[in-house]
Amino acid sequence: MAQLPDYLTPDLWLDQLFSSGEARKGGVVKRQIRDVERLVGRAAFSEAVQRRGFSAVENGRHFVVFCNSRPIRRVV
């Protein structure tokens, strides 16, 4: 496993994720579950998503975050 830089804190990682261009436009961001667990933990990640009024799903190796408050409807 790669060594993380000292400056990369869980809060900074979450801030970077949710300040990305796609997140700011109300789009979708995807992160590997192993990275979320290693960097911030599931509980802190889930809390950060909920606090912003967003939704997230888990599929395979990824969390997919819908960076808006619109409902999610499975098509197929």
C-alpha angles and dihedrals in degrees: 000000000000120000113249120229114256092240094057104096124171090251092050092048091051091046090052092048095051095040093055116120093250093050092047090052091054093253135131129283127190129202132177113255092227090057093049091049092047098045107034110354129241096271095053091044092051091047091051091050093048094044089059093049092246131134130226136192131197119225126167108311096346146078112214114202122199103208097208137063097246118123120264117230123187108227101194 
